[in-house]
Each structure stands twice: as C-alpha cells, then as structure tokens.
Amino acid sequence: MPTRPEFVKFLSKGTYGSVDLVKYIRSDDGSSPLYAALKTADCENSYYLQREALILSKLKGCRNIVQCYGNYDLDEDFDDNGWRIFKMVMEYASEGSLATFMGSYKDGKLPETMIKDFTRMILQGLVSVHNLGYVHCDLKPENLLIFPCGQSYELKIADFGSSTEVGEVADTWESNPPFVGSPIYMSPESVHNGVAEKALDLWSVGCIVLEMYAGEPWSEVEFGDLASVLLSGEAPVIPESVPSDARGFLETCFARNTESRGSALGLLLHRFLCEEDMYGLRRLFASLDG
C-alpha cells in the first residue's frame, strides 16, 4: 500500500480478531482513495490470521473468494497499549455480510432469484476451496460478504481462520471441541468426531439457503440441545413455504450419509440451480475446473 492507512470506522469483531474500515490515499494525482478492510489479530491469535493469509494466497484470483491486497505477508505493528499486533489488508465489502444484508429485507427473507444467485456464488467459491484440499469449516452468513456489482450483487466467501485440510481434525469450534464450525450451521459428523471433510461445508450451505428462505435454522431448538438433536439424526425443519426444487436441494445438503450430499460442483447441477442455457453452464464448469 502506498500510504499508511487512515482509520474510518470499526466494522466487526470475530473470534480471532477485529476488522476496521481504513482509507489509503493512493497518490497525489487526484485519484479516489482506496477503501479496504484491515483485519487485526493479537499475538495469541496471529496463528489463525497467518493460516488465513496462507490459504487466501493459494486462492488468489479465484471466483467468489475475498481477496487480499499486497503480498499476503502479515504486517506487524503495535496497538495503543504497546501490544504487538498483526494485520492483513483485504478488499472491502460495502454491503457488509450476508447476515447484515438479509437484515435489510422484510423478515430477513430474500427474493428467490437472489437466493439462487447467492447459492451459486457460494458453491462456486467452495469448488475452489475444495479443489485446493481445504474445508472452510465455518460457513455462515457472517462469513459471506456482499459486494455491489452493477445493478446486482456479488457474494464472496471470507474468514478462513478456521479452515482445515481435508481429513484433519479441526481445532477451532468456539466451545467443547471436537465440534466444528458455528453451532447452528454445523453438521452431524462434526458432533461425532470433528474431522474436516468437504461434505461438512455442504451441510452448512443447506443451513444458509434455508435461512435465506425461511429464517434461522434450528430456531425451535434450545442451544444446549443442539448437539443431541444432531446426534439423533435430525435435520433442520424445511417449511412448506420453501419451493419444491429448493426443498430437494436442501434435502441433499442435509443427507445423513455424507457421500449422498455429493460435491459443491455437483450441487451446482441440481435442478434448483440449473439454467436453461446449458451452453452457459458448460462454460461455467469449464472455468471452475480450470
């Protein structure tokens, strides 16, 4: 970055750090300032920020993945109290997270066309993550960022601090390991053994799609009962108001047999998301495979 960032406002605080909106004056030629999201972690949590930077460096330029500015090395600094901190500069999503975005709609429910578009974008991002050999492990609306794109919006997956290589035991659920992810978005196998497999993310996708249609999943279950409910073989209730094609998609995401959930690329071919323009679909999958 050409100048030291100027603080604009606080954006959010997560488990492993905080995010501020900052402004960079790029030059003296009158060009507009660059707004960016500055993610900061203390020494104790710098490991997670370093892991995120490493994964994002491998996903540089990938579709529907939030991007970093610079060379992906963490910057070191000191806070106002003299404590050592680590920073990473990322692109700024002016529309905020999907959670914030949904809050601007009546009852938090999005139009069906938008739900389909956002679902495609999540899965397109997951194809890149899974092809790299990682599981995100914490997909939820707060970790999906919305960017304006002409008259529409673009969604990108963010927050890879919890991401884990396929087959490894994840270490980042917020309480009572070996659970993986955020409670209402976690899968049954997370409760069993905490091993990160790609199907874990697909269950979370189902929870997110359900939330865009009908509100937060598991709203009828007490937090303390959630693990036992998952262990008993239950899945989130899908209201009758959800269209049949979307219901079929959700039932695939919520399959108890993880192999039956298929893959992120396979879910893009589900009738819920398929376009009539098959030529356009073939071009999409060719770009994702590449």
N, C-alpha and C positions, 0 to 999 in steps of 0.2 A: 504494500500500500504506500502511496506517495507521501502521506502526511500522518501525523498522529491523530487517532480518531477523536471526534468531539462527541461527548455523550448527549443523546437526545432524550431517551426515556427508557425506563425499565420495561421489559416485555414479559418475562416469565421466570419462574424458578422451578427446577426439577430436582430429582433425587440426587444427582451428581454435580449440579452446578446451576448457574443462572445465565439468562440471556438478556442483553441490553441492545437497544437500537442505537447505532452510532452513525456519524456522518463523516465522510472523508472529502476534503476539498482536493480535487484531483490535479488542478493546475491553475495557473493564472490567466488562462485564455478565455475565461468566461463560461466554461462548460459547467453543466449542472453537477452538484455534489453527488457522491455515491453513498447511498444508504445501505448499511449492512447490519447483520445480526452478529453481535460479538458474544460468543459463548465462553464463560469463565468457570474454572474449577480450582479449588484449593489443592494443596499437596496431597491430602488424603484421597481425593477423588480424581487426581490427574491421570491415573491409570485408565479410567473409563473414557476420559476425553482423548487420551492418546490412542486407545483402541478405536474410537470413533473416527479419528483423523486417518488412521491406517486404512480402515475399511473404505472410507469415502475416497481416499486416494486411488483405490482399486476400482471404484465406481465412477471415476471422473468421466463426465460426458454422458453417463448413462441416463436413459429416458426415465423421467419421473422419480429421480433421486435428487435430494437437495445437494447443492454444490458448494464447495469451499472456494474462497479466494486465496491466492498465494500458493505456497509450495507444500502445504499440508503439514509443515512442521509447527508445533505449538510455540507461541510466543510466551516468554517468561516476563513477569512484571511483579510489582508489589502493590498491595491494596493500601487503603488509607491508614491502616493499622500497622503497616510494615510487614504483613504476612506475604509470603511468596505465593503467587497465583500463576495459572497457565491459561492462555487464551487461544481461541480459534475463530477466524472470521468467515462468516457464511452469508450466502445470499439471503436477502430479507423478503419475507412473505407479507406483503402489505395487507392481505386479507386475514392474516392470522392462521390459527389452526382450524382443522375441520370442526373441532368442538365449538370454537368461537363462532365459526361460520354458520353452523346449524342453529346456534342460539339466535340468529337474526331472522329465522323463519318461524312461522306460527307453529307452536308445539314442538319445535326443533326438527320437523319432518321436511325433507327436501322433495322437490319435484322429481317424478320418476325418471325423466330424461337425464337430469343431473346426477341422480343416483347411479344410473348405468354408466355415464361418462366417468364419474369418480371411481367406480368399481373397476372399470377397465384400466384406469391410470394406476390404481393400487397394484393390480395384478401385473401390469407391465413393469412397474418398479420391482416387484417381487421376482419376476423372471430374472432380472439382472442380479439381484441379491443371491438367489438360489443357485444360479449358474456359477457364481463365484465360490459356492460352497459354504455359504453362511445362512443362518436362520436369524431373522430380525429379533424375535423373542419378546417384543413389546409393542406390537401393532395396536394402536388405539387412536381415537380421533385427535387427541392432544399431540400425537407424533406424526400427523399428516398435515402438511402445510399447503395453503391455498394462495395461488398467485393469479393476478388478473392477466388475461390473455385475450386482447381484443375485446369483443363483446361477450366473452365467456371466461372460463377459469381453468387453470391447470393445477393439478394436485401432485405433490411430491412427498415421498417418504423421507422422514427425518429421524434424528435421535437414535444413533446406532451404538450407544454406550452399553446396551445390554446384549448386543448381537454376539452370537456364538457360532463356532464352526459346527457343521453338521456332525451329529454323533457325540459331541462333547456334552458334559453336564454343565448347564448354565448356572451362574453364580450370582444373579442379580435380582431375584424377586425380592420385593420390599419387606417381606416378613415370612418366617417359617420356611426356609429352604427345605427341600429342593424344588418348591413350586417355581414356575417360570412365567414371567410377564406380570401384567396388572390384573388383579383378581377377576373382574367381570369379563375379561377378554381371554382368559387363559383356558387351555384345552384340558380334557380329562387326563391325557397322558402326562401333563405337567404335574398333576397331583400324584401320579403313580411314581415317577422316577426322575423327573426334571431333565431328562435327556433332550437335547435340542434336535428336532427333526423338522423337515420342511413342512410337513402336514400341520404342525403346531401353528404356523403362521396362517394357514388356510382356515382353520377354525376361527382365528381372530378376525379374518376377513369377513366371515359369516356374521360375527357379532357386530362388526362395524356396519355392514349392509343392513342388517336388521335394525340397528339404531337409526340409520338414515330414513328408514321406512316408518318405524313404529315407536321409537324411543329406546332408552337404555335397556339392554338385555338384563335378565335376571332381576328386574325391578320388584318382583314378587317374593324374592328370596332374601332372607337376612344374611348379612355379610358373613357372619360366623358359621352359617350353614352351607356356604357355597361349596367348600371342598367336599363335604359328604354328599351333596347333591350331584356333583360331577362324578364322584366315585360310584354312585348308584346307577349311573348310566343315563342320566337325564341330559337333555339339551335345552337351550333357551326356547321358550314358547314362541311360536310364529303365529301372530294374529291372523284371523280370517281375512282381514283387510289387505294383506300382502298379496299381490297378483300371483297367479299360479306359476308362471315361469320363474319369478323371483323365489317363490316357495321351493321349487325344485332345486334351484341354485343353493339356497340356504340348507336344505336337507343334505346336499352333497358336502357342503362345508362342515356340517355337524355330524357326519358319519362317524360312528364309534370306531369302525375299522379304518385306521389311518390311510391305508392304501386306497380305500374307496373314495377318499377326498381327491385323489388324482394329483395334479400339479397346477401351479399357477398358470402355465401355458395352456394346459388342458381346460381349466376353468374359463379362460378367455373364449373357448369354443362352445361354451354352454349356450343353449338356446336363449337363455336370459339376456345374453350379451351379443349374440350373433347379429351381424348386419346382413342385409340382402345383397350388398355389394361384396361378393366373395373375392373379387379381384383385389379390393382394398384390404380384405382380411389377409390374403396371401402375402401382400406387401408388408403388412404389419408384422406377421410372424417371421417373415424373412429378415426384417430389421432386428427383431428381438433375438433370433437365433444368432445373428451376426454379432 
